[in-house]
């Protein structure tokens, strides 16, 4: 899965409560609970009827937030994207995009130099 650097740093803890995750991510707790029901990848640990999220899950939540709010994916589209990334079936992955852009840049440089 692609990891993107986000503008927050997490305290040195193993698990975080839903309220803390809400503060870090800017996502309301009821939205986090809904996403939990929609995305199989979000599986918080439950202890004493509390949801506890680990760092990987928080980064996944931020990835989903980016897809839904910044890239305008639908929930179904975000699910498919995550599934494809996990299974290596994504022809439009960031790695492929970077490679394509490098090839285009090299080609443009070649054209510029030949003019």
C-alpha positions, -999 to +999 in steps of 0.1 A: +000+000+000+012+035-008+023+055+023+019+092+020+035+116+045+008+135+063+012+167+083+008+153+118+030+134+142+016+107+164+026+104+201+048+075+211+020+051+218+009+017+203-029+023+203-050+054+200-087+059+210-112+070+185-113+106+199-076+109+195-077+095+159-105+120+152-083+149+164-052+137+144-072+131+112-099+157+113-125+131+108-155+129+131-159+097+152-192+088+136-175+089+102-147+067+114-172+042+127-190+043+093-158+037+074-151+008+097-182-008+084-174+000+048-137-007+046-126-042+056-090-030+061-100-008+091-101-032+120-095-014+153-088-035+184-117-036+208-109-035+245-135-028+271-159-016+244-134+010+231-120+011+196-082+013+196-064+021+164-028+014+156-005+036+135-009+016+103-047+019+106-044+057+112-023+060+080-048+039+061-076+063+074-056+092+061-052+075+027-089+069+025-096+105+035-073+117+008-090+095-018-125+105-008-120+142-001-091+152-023-092+128-052-130+127-053-133+089-052-166+073-043-165+049-014-168+020-039-140+035-060-118+039-029-125+003-019-115-009-053-084+012-053-073-002-019-081-037-030-061-033-062-032-018-044-031-046-019-032-073-046-008-055-070-035-052-097-034-015-101-022-004-135-027+033-125-005+031-094+017+060-083+048+040-093+035+036-128+026+073-130+061+082-119+076+060-144+054+073-172+062+109-162+100+102-162+097+087-197+077+117-209+103+141-194+132+122-210+113+123-243+106+160-240+143+167-232+153+147-262+129+167-285+142+200-270+178+190-276+171+181-312+155+214-320 
